Amino acid sequence: MRQLTDLIVAAGVSQEEAKKALRSPNYKDIVREAGALTPMGADQAEVIWSGCSSLAHGDTYGTLSFLDRSIVATEGRVHLTQLTGSPALLYRVPDRAVAMLQHAFALFKERATCHH
């Protein structure tokens, strides 16, 4: 990394910009850039990815935001709650994922084509 940084700086880029250019992208940036290339846009792609990631990792945010809840029983201030998959979410998320993949494959096909 030091050698690459030195080469970039020698080409006239500041030390800070060189380090920034060489850092690995985070998942949020990747999802936003991919989403920006599709009709859904960066914001919707990030929301869908963030929600799915939250559910996959068992975070409270995803559980409370993306699943349907119904109170089965109440005892004092404690509710026994049943969580189920949301039909709307179960449709929307795969639909958007497929749309993004179709766009990715179309870009790949276009860019992999010989242009001479």
Order of alpha helices (4+ residues) and beta strands (2+ residues): alpha-alpha-alpha-alpha-alpha-beta-beta-alpha
